[in-house]
Structures are given as C-alpha cells and as structure tokens.
C-alpha cells in the first residue's frame, strides 16, 4: 500500500465565484473518484464562500505546453504591438468600448 | 475552579439541548481528527463538519438559554454544566474510533439530524425554524458525504469491509435511543416546537437501508440495550470528554478569544 500506484489520483480544481463568469483554476487535490473529488474540492476550496460552481479534471488528462517551447511559442508576440486593438480612432458616440 | 451552573429543566429547554448537545459533543469528537485524518482533504472535510455542528450548537444553546430564563449564555451552557445536565444522544460521545467508525456514526447521526431539522423548519418557535432552515443544508451534505464513504469502505478492500462491519456491530445498539420518545418529546409535539423523535424512525430506517443496500450491508437486528444520554445518564466516556472541553473555561472563568 505504499507504492505511488496505490495513491489516489490528482485532480485540478476550477471554481466559479458568485460574481465570476468563468471557472478559475485554484489548486489541486487527491481523490479516489470524480464524485469524491467534487466533495473534497467543496471542502478544501469553497469553505470561505469562494464559489458557487466547481469543475474537477484529472491532472493526467491535461495536456500542457512544454516549458522548453516557451521562447519559440511566446516570445515572437512581444514586438507585435499592432495586434492590440489600441490604434483605432473611435467615434465620440462610442464611450464604452 | 468555576462552579457548575444549575440548569432549569424545562421540557422545551431539554428538547432543544438534546439536539444542541448532540451537535456539540459530536463536533468535539470530529475535531479530534484534526491533523489525524487518513488524508489532508478528509481532514479538512471533518473539521468543516465539526465547525458546522459547533455553529448549530451555538444557536440552539443560546436559544435554550433564553427559554430557560436564568440568564445562561451559550458558553455557560456549553462549558459549565454537570454531566447529568447534558442531553446529547450517547452515540455522539463514544470515542472517535477508526475512520470507518467515524463515517458510519456520522451517517447515523446526520440522517437523524437531517430529518429532525426538516421538521423543525415548521416549528412554532420562529427562532428554532430559522436555525433549522440553515442547519438542514449542512446536515444534507454531512449525510451525503458520510453515505458515500460508507459505501466505499463496505465495497472497498477486505480491511475496509472488516472495519465497517465492526463499526456497525458496535454502533447499531446506540441507535434506538435517537427515537425514544418521552414526556419532553410529547410536550414539544403538543406545543408545535418540534416532532416526536419516534416519528422519525421509519424515514430514518428507510434512508439507512437504501445506503446499506448500495453498500451490500444488512440492517442488524435491534438489540434490547438502551442507552440514555438524552435523559442525562451517560456512558463512561462522557466524563472524560467534558473534562477536556471544560478545562479552559473552568480554569480561566469568562475567558474569550
């Protein structure tokens, strides 16, 4: 019972706050199955009124970008300020864009 | 040492203390798991439940003190009564046992409490109705969480099954007390304060049986043993838990956070 294979799988927890529109990643936990993972997430991450909805997903189901690809993936965007929509003259009647 | 307070034994006070003291003592037992639960996540879950129960107890003890009319507040009622003036069900005071014992006891008590709170929402006493409206949501979660664990352990490994079987054999004889009706109960029923607990037995057994079926457990036969904590006559464990709970308030009278 001491091998890592017998430990509960890891789950990533996403919580939507009362005022929030989207679920935000707030941490991870170990749980035996999806139902228990939701209950554990409720007890660990929403005990101070943080949320009104919870998603959990098995950590091993998440596909992540490789940190080694960081320079290739993200640095080229640094000098492309023209991609930000800040260069348009807006008509005066559009105050709240 | 601070002297004990003398409780005025009015039926409505005793009725509310049966519920409030059961929550208070079970909270103390659950809090014993803090730092000791099998996994961190469950450690927090058990502490959350203990705090829910403390909250329910505070509300009920405060209100019982008002009905008693002797000027006793929640702290005095929680920490300065003598053993025989506590009216919790005996099952709440039993030592914490192993994790299987804990989740099965939680299931037994939470199912009882949920059914009781549901009825108390319609209490003739508006304050009790308001407390019940909040508590019933907490009890529903306690029941579901405990039921899920009982099913998992019963249907888990050889060891977890053995532990659930042992817990069931030990705990079942303390369940009839939860449904023992008497004059206190009859008075509450007559005044509309709350239900006769005897009337909760049938729905309680139905809900317990449903969980047991899923878990592959059978409902044990009812034993002739009767525990009597709700009448103030407790098991040998009660004195020890009270000594621990009362130590601070008795040594440092009026101490607050």
Interface residues (C-beta under 8 A of the other chain):
Chain A: X8 X29 X30 X31 X32 X35 X36 X39 X40 X42 X43 X44 X47
Chain B: X39 X40 X41 X42 X44 X45 X48 X141 X144 X145 X148 X152
